Amino acid sequence: MSKSDDLLLELNRGVAVYLKRIPPFKYQNKEYRLIDNYIATPIMRCDICGDYLQWEISIIENCDGHTIRVGNACIDRLTGQNVSEWMKNFRQKRVNILANRSCINQLSIILDAQNRKESSLEIPKAYVKEFRAILNQLCKGLNLTTKQRQLTDSYLTLQIRA
């Protein structure tokens, strides 16, 4: 499995852990648990407040198995936590990892080869340090600065040509 595949798997496991960490909460005198969250296509209606313009939907379930679709504002209010913000951050990290998948995998391979001291790859120490920082940033699902992007693009392009 590639480095980016490992990151995406770890990120998805983090969602399951997060959902389980949300304690049960009361709604209409019944105890519910948050069991899922997804982007709705087409947009849906929140079953609690009736707002129809909901792109992000959370699913809550009671002990009888009854499920309710809940919008961002309502799930945050019911749980007393910023579930919608956490899920937004998760999705952004996932998008960033997917968008930078090639760069993550290539940098990972190059740095691993450098660690093994493969003679075919000679990277100046200053670049190695910078590439490690860039890879670390990409692995966290963060965006690169313009300078970082230019450095990786130019170096990876040179490596492909070589």
mmCIF file of the C-alpha atoms, coordinates in Angstrom:
data_MODEL
# 
_entry.id   MODEL 
# 
loop_
_atom_site.group_PDB 
_atom_site.id 
_atom_site.type_symbol 
_atom_site.label_atom_id 
_atom_site.label_alt_id 
_atom_site.label_comp_id 
_atom_site.label_asym_id 
_atom_site.label_entity_id 
_atom_site.label_seq_id 
_atom_site.pdbx_PDB_ins_code 
_atom_site.Cartn_x 
_atom_site.Cartn_y 
_atom_site.Cartn_z 
_atom_site.occupancy 
_atom_site.B_iso_or_equiv 
_atom_site.pdbx_formal_charge 
_atom_site.auth_seq_id 
_atom_site.auth_comp_id 
_atom_site.auth_asym_id 
_atom_site.auth_atom_id 
_atom_site.pdbx_PDB_model_num 
ATOM 1   C CA . MET A 1 1   ? 0.000   0.000  0.000   1.00 0.00 ? 1   MET A CA 1 
ATOM 2   C CA . SER A 1 2   ? 1.233   3.495  -0.789  1.00 0.00 ? 2   SER A CA 1 
ATOM 3   C CA . LYS A 1 3   ? 1.847   6.223  1.781   1.00 0.00 ? 3   LYS A CA 1 
ATOM 4   C CA . SER A 1 4   ? -1.281  8.111  0.671   1.00 0.00 ? 4   SER A CA 1 
ATOM 5   C CA . ASP A 1 5   ? -3.395  4.937  0.956   1.00 0.00 ? 5   ASP A CA 1 
ATOM 6   C CA . ASP A 1 6   ? -2.120  4.464  4.510   1.00 0.00 ? 6   ASP A CA 1 
ATOM 7   C CA . LEU A 1 7   ? -2.966  8.080  5.346   1.00 0.00 ? 7   LEU A CA 1 
ATOM 8   C CA . LEU A 1 8   ? -6.500  7.814  3.950   1.00 0.00 ? 8   LEU A CA 1 
ATOM 9   C CA . LEU A 1 9   ? -7.112  4.558  5.816   1.00 0.00 ? 9   LEU A CA 1 
ATOM 10  C CA . GLU A 1 10  ? -5.874  6.111  9.058   1.00 0.00 ? 10  GLU A CA 1 
ATOM 11  C CA . LEU A 1 11  ? -8.020  9.197  8.464   1.00 0.00 ? 11  LEU A CA 1 
ATOM 12  C CA . ASN A 1 12  ? -11.147 7.091  7.886   1.00 0.00 ? 12  ASN A CA 1 
ATOM 13  C CA . ARG A 1 13  ? -10.467 5.077  11.027  1.00 0.00 ? 13  ARG A CA 1 
ATOM 14  C CA . GLY A 1 14  ? -10.233 8.368  12.885  1.00 0.00 ? 14  GLY A CA 1 
ATOM 15  C CA . VAL A 1 15  ? -13.811 9.196  11.885  1.00 0.00 ? 15  VAL A CA 1 
ATOM 16  C CA . ALA A 1 16  ? -15.092 5.932  13.353  1.00 0.00 ? 16  ALA A CA 1 
ATOM 17  C CA . VAL A 1 17  ? -13.210 6.612  16.583  1.00 0.00 ? 17  VAL A CA 1 
ATOM 18  C CA . TYR A 1 18  ? -14.556 10.177 16.710  1.00 0.00 ? 18  TYR A CA 1 
ATOM 19  C CA . LEU A 1 19  ? -18.170 9.051  16.203  1.00 0.00 ? 19  LEU A CA 1 
ATOM 20  C CA . LYS A 1 20  ? -17.826 6.516  19.025  1.00 0.00 ? 20  LYS A CA 1 
ATOM 21  C CA . ARG A 1 21  ? -16.406 9.195  21.337  1.00 0.00 ? 21  ARG A CA 1 
ATOM 22  C CA . ILE A 1 22  ? -19.556 11.319 21.049  1.00 0.00 ? 22  ILE A CA 1 
ATOM 23  C CA . PRO A 1 23  ? -21.568 10.410 24.148  1.00 0.00 ? 23  PRO A CA 1 
ATOM 24  C CA . PRO A 1 24  ? -25.268 9.527  23.864  1.00 0.00 ? 24  PRO A CA 1 
ATOM 25  C CA . PHE A 1 25  ? -27.647 12.492 24.043  1.00 0.00 ? 25  PHE A CA 1 
ATOM 26  C CA . LYS A 1 26  ? -31.360 13.086 24.600  1.00 0.00 ? 26  LYS A CA 1 
ATOM 27  C CA . TYR A 1 27  ? -33.857 14.122 21.951  1.00 0.00 ? 27  TYR A CA 1 
ATOM 28  C CA . GLN A 1 28  ? -37.610 13.992 22.613  1.00 0.00 ? 28  GLN A CA 1 
ATOM 29  C CA . ASN A 1 29  ? -37.029 12.059 25.851  1.00 0.00 ? 29  ASN A CA 1 
ATOM 30  C CA . LYS A 1 30  ? -35.134 9.288  24.051  1.00 0.00 ? 30  LYS A CA 1 
ATOM 31  C CA . GLU A 1 31  ? -31.437 8.563  24.025  1.00 0.00 ? 31  GLU A CA 1 
ATOM 32  C CA . TYR A 1 32  ? -29.705 8.809  20.658  1.00 0.00 ? 32  TYR A CA 1 
ATOM 33  C CA . ARG A 1 33  ? -26.202 8.183  19.340  1.00 0.00 ? 33  ARG A CA 1 
ATOM 34  C CA . LEU A 1 34  ? -24.460 9.725  16.361  1.00 0.00 ? 34  LEU A CA 1 
ATOM 35  C CA . ILE A 1 35  ? -23.786 6.887  13.901  1.00 0.00 ? 35  ILE A CA 1 
ATOM 36  C CA . ASP A 1 36  ? -22.893 8.533  10.579  1.00 0.00 ? 36  ASP A CA 1 
ATOM 37  C CA . ASN A 1 37  ? -22.208 11.771 8.738   1.00 0.00 ? 37  ASN A CA 1 
ATOM 38  C CA . TYR A 1 38  ? -22.159 12.307 4.985   1.00 0.00 ? 38  TYR A CA 1 
ATOM 39  C CA . ILE A 1 39  ? -22.539 14.824 2.183   1.00 0.00 ? 39  ILE A CA 1 
ATOM 40  C CA . ALA A 1 40  ? -26.046 14.631 0.755   1.00 0.00 ? 40  ALA A CA 1 
ATOM 41  C CA . THR A 1 41  ? -26.740 14.717 -2.952  1.00 0.00 ? 41  THR A CA 1 
ATOM 42  C CA . PRO A 1 42  ? -29.287 16.019 -3.571  1.00 0.00 ? 42  PRO A CA 1 
ATOM 43  C CA . ILE A 1 43  ? -29.653 18.334 -0.601  1.00 0.00 ? 43  ILE A CA 1 
ATOM 44  C CA . MET A 1 44  ? -31.882 17.051 2.182   1.00 0.00 ? 44  MET A CA 1 
ATOM 45  C CA . ARG A 1 45  ? -34.134 18.319 4.920   1.00 0.00 ? 45  ARG A CA 1 
ATOM 46  C CA . CYS A 1 46  ? -33.166 18.225 8.586   1.00 0.00 ? 46  CYS A CA 1 
ATOM 47  C CA . ASP A 1 47  ? -35.772 16.055 10.345  1.00 0.00 ? 47  ASP A CA 1 
ATOM 48  C CA . ILE A 1 48  ? -35.441 18.130 13.513  1.00 0.00 ? 48  ILE A CA 1 
ATOM 49  C CA . CYS A 1 49  ? -35.724 21.774 12.432  1.00 0.00 ? 49  CYS A CA 1 
ATOM 50  C CA . GLY A 1 50  ? -37.188 21.249 8.958   1.00 0.00 ? 50  GLY A CA 1 
ATOM 51  C CA . ASP A 1 51  ? -34.493 23.294 7.191   1.00 0.00 ? 51  ASP A CA 1 
ATOM 52  C CA . TYR A 1 52  ? -34.296 21.941 3.649   1.00 0.00 ? 52  TYR A CA 1 
ATOM 53  C CA . LEU A 1 53  ? -30.909 23.303 2.561   1.00 0.00 ? 53  LEU A CA 1 
ATOM 54  C CA . GLN A 1 54  ? -28.715 20.666 4.201   1.00 0.00 ? 54  GLN A CA 1 
ATOM 55  C CA . TRP A 1 55  ? -25.643 19.458 2.335   1.00 0.00 ? 55  TRP A CA 1 
ATOM 56  C CA . GLU A 1 56  ? -24.076 17.733 5.299   1.00 0.00 ? 56  GLU A CA 1 
ATOM 57  C CA . ILE A 1 57  ? -26.242 15.227 7.118   1.00 0.00 ? 57  ILE A CA 1 
ATOM 58  C CA . SER A 1 58  ? -25.637 13.401 10.379  1.00 0.00 ? 58  SER A CA 1 
ATOM 59  C CA . ILE A 1 59  ? -27.568 10.260 11.199  1.00 0.00 ? 59  ILE A CA 1 
ATOM 60  C CA . ILE A 1 60  ? -28.610 9.654  14.783  1.00 0.00 ? 60  ILE A CA 1 
ATOM 61  C CA . GLU A 1 61  ? -30.158 6.440  16.074  1.00 0.00 ? 61  GLU A CA 1 
ATOM 62  C CA . ASN A 1 62  ? -32.044 5.536  19.231  1.00 0.00 ? 62  ASN A CA 1 
ATOM 63  C CA . CYS A 1 63  ? -32.037 2.189  21.046  1.00 0.00 ? 63  CYS A CA 1 
ATOM 64  C CA . ASP A 1 64  ? -35.085 1.048  19.009  1.00 0.00 ? 64  ASP A CA 1 
ATOM 65  C CA . GLY A 1 65  ? -33.132 1.492  15.765  1.00 0.00 ? 65  GLY A CA 1 
ATOM 66  C CA . HIS A 1 66  ? -35.111 4.578  14.703  1.00 0.00 ? 66  HIS A CA 1 
ATOM 67  C CA . THR A 1 67  ? -32.882 6.936  12.711  1.00 0.00 ? 67  THR A CA 1 
ATOM 68  C CA . ILE A 1 68  ? -33.178 10.671 12.108  1.00 0.00 ? 68  ILE A CA 1 
ATOM 69  C CA . ARG A 1 69  ? -31.365 12.847 9.546   1.00 0.00 ? 69  ARG A CA 1 
ATOM 70  C CA . VAL A 1 70  ? -29.934 15.928 11.224  1.00 0.00 ? 70  VAL A CA 1 
ATOM 71  C CA . GLY A 1 71  ? -28.344 19.100 9.822   1.00 0.00 ? 71  GLY A CA 1 
ATOM 72  C CA . ASN A 1 72  ? -25.172 20.768 11.099  1.00 0.00 ? 72  ASN A CA 1 
ATOM 73  C CA . ALA A 1 73  ? -26.694 23.302 13.482  1.00 0.00 ? 73  ALA A CA 1 
ATOM 74  C CA . CYS A 1 74  ? -28.978 20.713 15.055  1.00 0.00 ? 74  CYS A CA 1 
ATOM 75  C CA . ILE A 1 75  ? -26.293 18.032 15.521  1.00 0.00 ? 75  ILE A CA 1 
ATOM 76  C CA . ASP A 1 76  ? -23.986 20.567 17.149  1.00 0.00 ? 76  ASP A CA 1 
ATOM 77  C CA . ARG A 1 77  ? -26.788 21.672 19.469  1.00 0.00 ? 77  ARG A CA 1 
ATOM 78  C CA . LEU A 1 78  ? -27.887 18.102 20.332  1.00 0.00 ? 78  LEU A CA 1 
ATOM 79  C CA . THR A 1 79  ? -24.390 16.782 21.050  1.00 0.00 ? 79  THR A CA 1 
ATOM 80  C CA . GLY A 1 80  ? -23.071 19.957 22.656  1.00 0.00 ? 80  GLY A CA 1 
ATOM 81  C CA . GLN A 1 81  ? -19.987 19.600 20.444  1.00 0.00 ? 81  GLN A CA 1 
ATOM 82  C CA . ASN A 1 82  ? -18.744 21.061 17.169  1.00 0.00 ? 82  ASN A CA 1 
ATOM 83  C CA . VAL A 1 83  ? -19.386 17.897 15.156  1.00 0.00 ? 83  VAL A CA 1 
ATOM 84  C CA . SER A 1 84  ? -19.955 19.861 11.955  1.00 0.00 ? 84  SER A CA 1 
ATOM 85  C CA . GLU A 1 85  ? -16.608 21.667 12.279  1.00 0.00 ? 85  GLU A CA 1 
ATOM 86  C CA . TRP A 1 86  ? -14.753 18.424 13.013  1.00 0.00 ? 86  TRP A CA 1 
ATOM 87  C CA . MET A 1 87  ? -16.326 16.732 9.972   1.00 0.00 ? 87  MET A CA 1 
ATOM 88  C CA . LYS A 1 88  ? -15.571 19.768 7.797   1.00 0.00 ? 88  LYS A CA 1 
ATOM 89  C CA . ASN A 1 89  ? -11.904 19.580 8.847   1.00 0.00 ? 89  ASN A CA 1 
ATOM 90  C CA . PHE A 1 90  ? -11.851 15.824 8.189   1.00 0.00 ? 90  PHE A CA 1 
ATOM 91  C CA . ARG A 1 91  ? -13.255 16.286 4.693   1.00 0.00 ? 91  ARG A CA 1 
ATOM 92  C CA . GLN A 1 92  ? -10.784 19.066 3.901   1.00 0.00 ? 92  GLN A CA 1 
ATOM 93  C CA . LYS A 1 93  ? -7.863  16.911 5.031   1.00 0.00 ? 93  LYS A CA 1 
ATOM 94  C CA . ARG A 1 94  ? -9.157  14.054 2.889   1.00 0.00 ? 94  ARG A CA 1 
ATOM 95  C CA . VAL A 1 95  ? -9.520  16.318 -0.147  1.00 0.00 ? 95  VAL A CA 1 
ATOM 96  C CA . ASN A 1 96  ? -5.987  17.666 0.379   1.00 0.00 ? 96  ASN A CA 1 
ATOM 97  C CA . ILE A 1 97  ? -4.478  14.189 0.704   1.00 0.00 ? 97  ILE A CA 1 
ATOM 98  C CA . LEU A 1 98  ? -6.272  13.042 -2.436  1.00 0.00 ? 98  LEU A CA 1 
ATOM 99  C CA . ALA A 1 99  ? -5.188  16.158 -4.342  1.00 0.00 ? 99  ALA A CA 1 
ATOM 100 C CA . ASN A 1 100 ? -1.575  15.688 -3.221  1.00 0.00 ? 100 ASN A CA 1 
ATOM 101 C CA . ARG A 1 101 ? -1.549  11.910 -3.520  1.00 0.00 ? 101 ARG A CA 1 
ATOM 102 C CA . SER A 1 102 ? 1.132   11.758 -6.206  1.00 0.00 ? 102 SER A CA 1 
ATOM 103 C CA . CYS A 1 103 ? 3.397   14.203 -4.395  1.00 0.00 ? 103 CYS A CA 1 
ATOM 104 C CA . ILE A 1 104 ? 3.014   12.337 -1.082  1.00 0.00 ? 104 ILE A CA 1 
ATOM 105 C CA . ASN A 1 105 ? 3.849   9.000  -2.663  1.00 0.00 ? 105 ASN A CA 1 
ATOM 106 C CA . GLN A 1 106 ? 6.809   10.329 -4.655  1.00 0.00 ? 106 GLN A CA 1 
ATOM 107 C CA . LEU A 1 107 ? 8.323   12.242 -1.730  1.00 0.00 ? 107 LEU A CA 1 
ATOM 108 C CA . SER A 1 108 ? 7.867   9.217  0.499   1.00 0.00 ? 108 SER A CA 1 
ATOM 109 C CA . ILE A 1 109 ? 9.695   6.968  -1.980  1.00 0.00 ? 109 ILE A CA 1 
ATOM 110 C CA . ILE A 1 110 ? 12.500  9.484  -2.506  1.00 0.00 ? 110 ILE A CA 1 
ATOM 111 C CA . LEU A 1 111 ? 13.027  10.059 1.224   1.00 0.00 ? 111 LEU A CA 1 
ATOM 112 C CA . ASP A 1 112 ? 12.909  6.325  1.971   1.00 0.00 ? 112 ASP A CA 1 
ATOM 113 C CA . ALA A 1 113 ? 15.552  5.754  -0.714  1.00 0.00 ? 113 ALA A CA 1 
ATOM 114 C CA . GLN A 1 114 ? 17.617  8.572  0.761   1.00 0.00 ? 114 GLN A CA 1 
ATOM 115 C CA . ASN A 1 115 ? 17.383  6.950  4.216   1.00 0.00 ? 115 ASN A CA 1 
ATOM 116 C CA . ARG A 1 116 ? 18.620  3.668  2.739   1.00 0.00 ? 116 ARG A CA 1 
ATOM 117 C CA . LYS A 1 117 ? 21.499  5.611  1.139   1.00 0.00 ? 117 LYS A CA 1 
ATOM 118 C CA . GLU A 1 118 ? 20.703  4.367  -2.345  1.00 0.00 ? 118 GLU A CA 1 
ATOM 119 C CA . SER A 1 119 ? 23.427  5.718  -4.581  1.00 0.00 ? 119 SER A CA 1 
ATOM 120 C CA . SER A 1 120 ? 21.036  6.536  -7.422  1.00 0.00 ? 120 SER A CA 1 
ATOM 121 C CA . LEU A 1 121 ? 19.510  9.359  -5.387  1.00 0.00 ? 121 LEU A CA 1 
ATOM 122 C CA . GLU A 1 122 ? 21.678  12.186 -4.162  1.00 0.00 ? 122 GLU A CA 1 
ATOM 123 C CA . ILE A 1 123 ? 19.649  14.903 -2.499  1.00 0.00 ? 123 ILE A CA 1 
ATOM 124 C CA . PRO A 1 124 ? 21.358  17.862 -0.822  1.00 0.00 ? 124 PRO A CA 1 
ATOM 125 C CA . LYS A 1 125 ? 20.868  17.792 2.968   1.00 0.00 ? 125 LYS A CA 1 
ATOM 126 C CA . ALA A 1 126 ? 19.036  21.126 2.921   1.00 0.00 ? 126 ALA A CA 1 
ATOM 127 C CA . TYR A 1 127 ? 16.492  19.673 0.493   1.00 0.00 ? 127 TYR A CA 1 
ATOM 128 C CA . VAL A 1 128 ? 16.102  16.490 2.532   1.00 0.00 ? 128 VAL A CA 1 
ATOM 129 C CA . LYS A 1 129 ? 15.174  18.527 5.597   1.00 0.00 ? 129 LYS A CA 1 
ATOM 130 C CA . GLU A 1 130 ? 12.770  20.684 3.571   1.00 0.00 ? 130 GLU A CA 1 
ATOM 131 C CA . PHE A 1 131 ? 11.197  17.642 1.869   1.00 0.00 ? 131 PHE A CA 1 
ATOM 132 C CA . ARG A 1 132 ? 10.658  15.948 5.241   1.00 0.00 ? 132 ARG A CA 1 
ATOM 133 C CA . ALA A 1 133 ? 8.852   19.050 6.497   1.00 0.00 ? 133 ALA A CA 1 
ATOM 134 C CA . ILE A 1 134 ? 6.783   19.199 3.304   1.00 0.00 ? 134 ILE A CA 1 
ATOM 135 C CA . LEU A 1 135 ? 5.884   15.500 3.501   1.00 0.00 ? 135 LEU A CA 1 
ATOM 136 C CA . ASN A 1 136 ? 4.944   15.896 7.167   1.00 0.00 ? 136 ASN A CA 1 
ATOM 137 C CA . GLN A 1 137 ? 2.681   18.815 6.278   1.00 0.00 ? 137 GLN A CA 1 
ATOM 138 C CA . LEU A 1 138 ? 1.055   16.899 3.402   1.00 0.00 ? 138 LEU A CA 1 
ATOM 139 C CA . CYS A 1 139 ? 0.522   13.858 5.629   1.00 0.00 ? 139 CYS A CA 1 
ATOM 140 C CA . LYS A 1 140 ? -1.452  16.050 8.030   1.00 0.00 ? 140 LYS A CA 1 
ATOM 141 C CA . GLY A 1 141 ? -3.742  17.038 5.152   1.00 0.00 ? 141 GLY A CA 1 
ATOM 142 C CA . LEU A 1 142 ? -2.504  20.628 5.108   1.00 0.00 ? 142 LEU A CA 1 
ATOM 143 C CA . ASN A 1 143 ? -1.874  22.806 2.075   1.00 0.00 ? 143 ASN A CA 1 
ATOM 144 C CA . LEU A 1 144 ? 1.596   23.776 0.942   1.00 0.00 ? 144 LEU A CA 1 
ATOM 145 C CA . THR A 1 145 ? 2.860   27.302 0.570   1.00 0.00 ? 145 THR A CA 1 
ATOM 146 C CA . THR A 1 146 ? 3.581   28.515 -2.949  1.00 0.00 ? 146 THR A CA 1 
ATOM 147 C CA . LYS A 1 147 ? 7.320   28.181 -2.304  1.00 0.00 ? 147 LYS A CA 1 
ATOM 148 C CA . GLN A 1 148 ? 6.929   24.606 -1.046  1.00 0.00 ? 148 GLN A CA 1 
ATOM 149 C CA . ARG A 1 149 ? 4.748   23.694 -4.020  1.00 0.00 ? 149 ARG A CA 1 
ATOM 150 C CA . GLN A 1 150 ? 7.275   25.156 -6.474  1.00 0.00 ? 150 GLN A CA 1 
ATOM 151 C CA . LEU A 1 151 ? 10.157  23.309 -4.805  1.00 0.00 ? 151 LEU A CA 1 
ATOM 152 C CA . THR A 1 152 ? 8.427   19.928 -4.850  1.00 0.00 ? 152 THR A CA 1 
ATOM 153 C CA . ASP A 1 153 ? 7.074   20.382 -8.370  1.00 0.00 ? 153 ASP A CA 1 
ATOM 154 C CA . SER A 1 154 ? 10.457  21.348 -9.791  1.00 0.00 ? 154 SER A CA 1 
ATOM 155 C CA . TYR A 1 155 ? 12.371  18.623 -7.947  1.00 0.00 ? 155 TYR A CA 1 
ATOM 156 C CA . LEU A 1 156 ? 9.875   15.852 -8.682  1.00 0.00 ? 156 LEU A CA 1 
ATOM 157 C CA . THR A 1 157 ? 9.779   16.894 -12.345 1.00 0.00 ? 157 THR A CA 1 
ATOM 158 C CA . LEU A 1 158 ? 13.591  16.638 -12.459 1.00 0.00 ? 158 LEU A CA 1 
ATOM 159 C CA . GLN A 1 159 ? 13.470  13.186 -10.851 1.00 0.00 ? 159 GLN A CA 1 
ATOM 160 C CA . ILE A 1 160 ? 10.937  11.938 -13.386 1.00 0.00 ? 160 ILE A CA 1 
ATOM 161 C CA . ARG A 1 161 ? 13.105  13.143 -16.286 1.00 0.00 ? 161 ARG A CA 1 
ATOM 162 C CA . ALA A 1 162 ? 16.259  11.566 -14.822 1.00 0.00 ? 162 ALA A CA 1 
# 
